[in-house]
Structures are given as C-alpha cells and as structure tokens.
Amino acid sequence: MDAVVAPDQADDQADGQLGEPVVADRTPSAPRGAADPVKALMHRHRQLCERAVDPLEIAAALEAHGVTDRTATHFRHRDVFSLAEEMYARVPRAEDTAPRPEPPDTPKARADWAVLTLLPGALCAAVVTGLRYTEGRPRLAVTVVGVVAVALAVRAARSRGPLHATRPWSPTPSTRAWTYWLVTYALLGDGLLAAAIEGGPDGPPTGSPDSSWPIALSSVLALSTACAPAAWCAHLFAVRARRRLAASRALEDFASSVKPLLFGVFALFLCVFGGLLALCGAVLDEPAAYAGTGALGALLLLARLLTVHGFRHAPAVMLAAAGVGEAVALLSVFASRLPGCEALAVPVETAAGAWGAGAIPALVCGAAALVLLLHATRTLTRASAHAAHGDAP
C-alpha cells in the first residue's frame, strides 16, 4: 500500500513547519469511535494553521509532508484541499484583529529585475564588438575583462526576480562550476573538437577567421541575451501556476492543468532562443549552432526553474553529467593519439563525421534536458512547489 502519514503520530516541530514525513507500513485510518478525526491533525500543525494566509498554504504543506487525497479520505474528506479548508476554518488566526495579508509569493513584473536580465546580453554584445576590433594584447585584455563583467551580470540577473533562488535552494559551487564549463564549451568546445579530429589545433584560439581553433561567439552571445526571455518565461510560469492553484479544488486537477502550462512555457522559450541564435549568427556572420547551443539553453532553463522552486538535486546531477560527457568526448579524441588507443575516438569521430562537431553537445545536453523535463513534470506540478518558495525581494 501507499506510504502515508499516520494521523496519530506526534509532531515535535516547534516552529510550526512540517518536518520529514512519517512513513507507516499500513494505510492509516481515523481512530475507531473518534468523533473528530481532524482534531489530532490540527493539534500537531496548529502553528502552521495559525500562520497560514489561506487554505492553499496548508494544502501545499500537507502535500509536501506526504498527505495525499487517499489519506484525506481517512479524515472523512474527499481530498487534501477539503481537509486543509476545514483545518484553516477551525483554527483561529494568530492575528485575526490585524488586516488580512495578501497571499504570499505572488510574483510581479518589476523594472529592477527586468533591466538586470538585459544586462548580460548588452555586456556580451559590447565584448564581442571589442574582440572584433582589437588585436594582440588589447584583445586579451578585452577578453578577460569581458568574461568577468558578463559573469557578474549573469549573477546580478539571477539575484532578483523569477530567476532568483533563496539561500537554502541556491546552487552549490559545483553546480555553478559545471554551468561555467558548459558555457565555455559552447564558446570553444566545438572548434577544439573539430580541430582535434583533424590533428590540431596548431595554437590557441585567436578569434581571427583564419584561426585553426574557431570560437563560437554567436552561441555565447545568444546564451547571454537569453537571460531576459528565460526570466519572463519563469515569471509567466509562476504567475499562471499560482492562479491555477487558487482555482483548483484537488491536487490532481492542479497537476493536470499545470503540466500543459509547463510544456507551453518551455516551447515558448525554445522558439525565442532559436530566434536569438539565428539573429546572433546573422549579425556575426557565423553558423548558428541550433542543436548544441539550443540543447544547452533548454538544459539551463529547466535547471534554473527547478532550482528556483526548491528542487536543486536533479539539476546539479544533470549539469554535472552533461559537463562530464562533453569533457570525456574531448579527452577521448586526444587520448586516441596514444599508441594502441585509436579506438577511443571512434564514437566521437563517427558522430561528428555524420552530424558535425555540434552533435556532441546536442546529444549530451539534449539527453540531460529531457531527463530534467520529465522530472519537472512530476515536481513542478505539485502544489507545494508553488506555495512555499521565495521570490525575488
């Protein structure tokens, strides 16, 4: 049977927050002869009920604690929402005399984060322009300063608004490191892989058209510019999901209504990002890496959405897996130059020969993005994912 919360289990959470779910071997039922099966549950979570601004907050917390609609039937309710409404109605508010606050966590479009999301693209465009008109040491200086400036701009864009993750859910240093590696590969990886297969490269990347190690400036410019549409897509998803949460009367209804919303927002971002790739490629006169960079953009969006809503383990794992996959592909080509190791590069050379060097990030990042998308359909369709996370200040 399903593992559920035992109604007679004691709860010692002093701050009123729900703790780890208590797993029972049997499906619980209300005590025989009990006239009020909800009373014990109200007592255990009294502080939560007193501080809740609406029944949805209680329902989301109960769901996060493991209470399902099936469990609610043992408390004589048809679903978790109905159970939460009774708990909300029967427990007096801690500040009933004060004006009722507005429901929390309702994100609003604000000029501060909207402007910040435009900053990475603007700075990256300035850096790319500087690289096109400099040579030698000045170009190196522009590169170093530009990388630092764009990295700080991306960090600022994620510090507020819909891309902001609260401190307990913020990415770990290893997650950020793998993200930087994936972006670096989008800039240098395809050129290095293609040159390595041909026996090169003959020198470091210079950014000039005749360099043996080409640089994909259009890919990085598109990724930087995509911070703005990513923020607006995340904002759209959060607003619409919470509206549907308020209108839903059961957890299944909410999940079924949010799933197409998630797919729609994801498809919208991919369309906008594809347009940015085409535009940047045309402006810089470079081939647009739709497959590889597009898959990376999808992976980064899904990873950020999950992190913002409190699910950071899966993004960390999949970003690391994608980064390791790209690193292994590069190392296998160079390792094949050792005596007797020629077979190591056969898979990579076969894929690159059939679809180009961009096939490696397309396959690796595409697979990771698909896993995260499937994970998001199970996690981001929960009521608790939209009722208990912090948005930007």
N, C-alpha and C positions, 0 to 999 in steps of 0.2 A: 504493500500500500504506500501511498504518498507519505513522505516525511513532513509533518506539520507541527505547529506549536501547541503544546499541551496547555489547556486552559487553566489547570490548577498548579502550574509551575510558578515558583516565586520569582520575583524580579527585583533585584537589588540595585538597579540603575538610579543613582541619586539625582542625576541631572534631568531625568525625565526622558532621556533619549533611549531608543530601543537598542538593546545590545545584540549579541550574537544569537541567532535563532536556536531554540531548544528543540532538539530532534527527538521524537518519540518513535518507538517501534510500532505503535498502533495508532490508528486514527482516533483522535480524542473525541469525546462526547461530553455533553453537559452532565454534571453530577445528577445521579438519579434523585428525583424528588426535589431538585433545586428549582425554586420558583423564579429565580433571576440569574440565568447563566452568564449574563454580561457583566454582572456586578464585580466578579473577581477580576475580569479583564480590565474594567475601568479602574479598579483599585491599583493594579500593577502599573498602569500607564496614566495615572491621574495627572501628573505634571505635564505630560505631553498633551493631554486633552485640555488642560487649563491654558496652555500657551498657544494652542492651535488657533489660527485665524479663520479656518473653515474646515468642514469635514474632509475635504480633499487631502489636507495635510496629514490627517490621522490615517486615512485610507492608504496613502503612499507609504507612510511609515510602517503600517501593519504589513503591507505587501513586502517591503524590504526585510521585515522580520520573519517572513515565511508564511504569513497567513494568506490562504487562497480562498476563492469563492466556495470551494468544497469545505474548507474549515469553517467558514462563516455559517454554514447550514447547521453545524453543531451548536451554534449560539442562537439558533432559531432565526437566522437571516438568510436571504436568498443570495447575497453577495457581500463582498468586503465593503463596498460603498454604503450599503444599507446599514451594516454593522457600525461603520465609522459615523454615520449620521446620528445613530442612537447614542453613541458614546459622546459625541460632540454636544448633543442636546441635553444630556443628563448631567454632565459635569459643568458646573458654573465656571465662567471665565475668571482668570486671575484678576483682571481689571475691567469688570463689567461696567464700572462707572465712567471709565475713560472712553474717548471716541474710538470706535472700531477702526483698526488699521486696515489699510488696503491689503489684499492678498500679496504675499511676498514673491520675489523672483519673477516679476513681470518685466522683461527687458524692453527698453525703449531706445529708439534710434537717437543717438546724441552726436553732436558735432565733433566732440573731442575724439572719440574712437573712430568716427568716420574719416576724419582727417589723418589720424595716425595710420590707418590702414593704407592710405595713399602714399605715405612717406617712403616705404621700401622701394616701390616701383619708381618713384621720382628720383631717388638717390641712385638706384641701379642704372637708370637711363643716363644720369649725369656721368657715372663712372664709365659706362660703355662709350659714351661720346668722348671722354677724356682718353680712353685707350685707343680710339680711332685716330686721334690727332697728336699722339706722343710717340716717342721712340726712346730706346735705351733706358737710362736710369729714371727719367721722368715717368716713363710708363710703369716701371716697377713701383715707384712711389704712389702713383695713382692707384695701382692695383691693391697695394697694402692698405692705404687709407680707405679706399672704396670698400674693400671687404669688411673692414671694421665698422664703417659707417652703415652699410646695409645690414650687417648683423645686429647692430644696436637698434636700427629702425624696425627690424622684424620683432625684436624683443619688446620694443615700445608698443608696437601694434598688437601684441598678444597680452599686454599688461592691462588693457581695458577693453570693455565691450564684449561681444559674443565670443571672441576667441580667448577670453581670459579664464584661466583655471585657478580656483582658490588654492591656497598653500597646501592643504592636505592632499590635493589631487594634482598638483603641478608635476610636470615630467621630471624624471630623475636625470642626473647628469649624464648617465649612459644613454638615455633616450635622446637627449639633445645632441650628444656626440654622434650617434648614428644618423640623426637627421642632417647634421652638417656634412657627414660623409656622403649621404645620398645626393645632396645638392652639389657637392664637389664633383661627384661622379657625373652628374648631369652636365657640368661645365667641361670636365676634362676626360671623363672615362671613355666615351665612345671614340674620341680621337686617339686616345692612347691604345685602346684595344685594336682598332683598325691598323694603327702603325705597328703594333707588336706582331700582329698576324703577318704583316709584310716584312718582318725582320727588323723593324725600327723600335723606337724612334731614334733619330740621329742627334737629337738635342732637346732641351727643354722647350715648352710651349712659348712662343713669342707673340702670338696673336696676329702675325702677318699672314697674308693669303698664301705665301709660298712655304709656310712652316710645315715640317713633317709631322707635327703634332697639333692638329687643329683644335680650336676652342669653340664650344657651342655657346656663344654669348646670348643668342636669341632664347635659348632654353632657360637660362638663369634670369634673364630679363622678364620672361613670361611668368616664371615662378614668383618673382618678387612682386610683379604687378598683380598677381592673383590673390594677394593678401586681401585686397578690397572686396572682390566678389566672394571670397571664402567667408569673410566676416558677415556680409549681407546674407549669404545663404544660411549661415549658422543662426543669424538673427531671425530670419524668416522661419526656420525650423522650430526655434524655441518659442516664438510667439504663437504660431499656428498649433503647435503641440499642446501648449497650455490652454489655449482656447478649447481645443477638443477634450482636454482633461476636464475642464469645467462643465462641458456639455455631456460627458459620458456618465452612464449610470452603472457601468460594470467594467471590470478590468479587461475582459475580452473585447468589449465594444471599443474601448480606448486603443488597445493594441491593434485591432483591425483597421482603425481609422488613421493611426499614425504611420503604419507601415507604408502605404502608398505615398504619404507625405515625405517620408524619408527618401524613397526612391525618386520622387519628383525633384526634391532639392538637390540630390546627388546628380541627377541627369542635367539639371539646370547649370550646376557648376561646371560639369564636363563640357557643356556646349559653350559657355562663356570662356572657359580656359582654352578650348580648341580655337576659338576666335582670337584670343590673345597670342597663341602660338603662331597662328597664320600671320597676324599683324606684325609681330616682332620679327619673324623670319623674312617678311617682305621688306621691312624697313632696313634691316641689317644685311639683306641680300644673302641669307643663309637658308639652307633647307630646314623646314620645321620638323622637329622630332616629335611627331604626334603620338607615336606609340610609346616610346620610352619615357619622355617627359610627361605625356598625358597620364600614363600609369602612375608615375611618381606624384603628380598633382592629386590624383584620386586618393592615393595612399595617405598623403599628408593631410588632406581634408578629413578623411574618415578617422585618422588617428587623433586629430585635434578635436573633432566632435565628441568622440568617446571620452577623451581626457577631460574636456570641459564638463561633461555630465557625470564625471566620477568614476569612469572605467579606464584606468591607465595601464593595467597589466597587459591586456591584449595588444594595445598599440606599442608598448615597449617591446614585446616579444616579436611582433611582426616587423617593426622597423629594424630591429637587430637582425632578424632573419634575412630581410632584403639586403641590408648592408653586407652581411657575410656572404650572401650569394654573389653579389657583384664583385666583392674582393676575391672570392675564390675563382671566379671566371677570369679575372685579370691575372692572378697568380698562376693559374693553370697554363696560360699561354707562355708566360716567361719560364715556368718550370719545365715546359716541354723542350726547351733548348738544351737541357742537360742530357747527357748520353743515356739512351735507353728509356727516356721519359716522353718520347714523341706522342704517345697515345693520350697523354693527359689533356692535350689541347683539341682532340678530335671533336668532342661535343660542342665546344665553343666555336671552333672554326666552321663546323657544319652549320650551326645556327646563323652565324654571321655571314657565311657564304650564301645562304638561302635568303635571308631577310635583312642583312646588313648588321652593322655593329649595334644599332639601336634595339635589336631583338633581345639582347641580354637584359637591359633594364626593363624592357616591356614585359618579358616573361617573369622576371623576378618580382618587380614591383606590382605587376598586374595580379600575380597569384596572391601576394600579401594583401593587396587591396580587396580582392574577392573574399578572402578569409575575414577581413575586418567588416566588410559589408554584411556578410552572413551573421557575424557576431553582433553587429549593430541592430539587425532586425530582431534580435532577441532581447537586447539590453535597452536600447533607446525607445522601445515600445512599452516599457514599464512605466507606470505612474510615478514610481519613486525616482526615476531618472530626471523628472521634470519638476519635482516639488521640493527638492532638498539640495539644491546646489547653488553656489554663489555666482552671481553675475558680476560684471564689472562694477566698480564703485561709481 
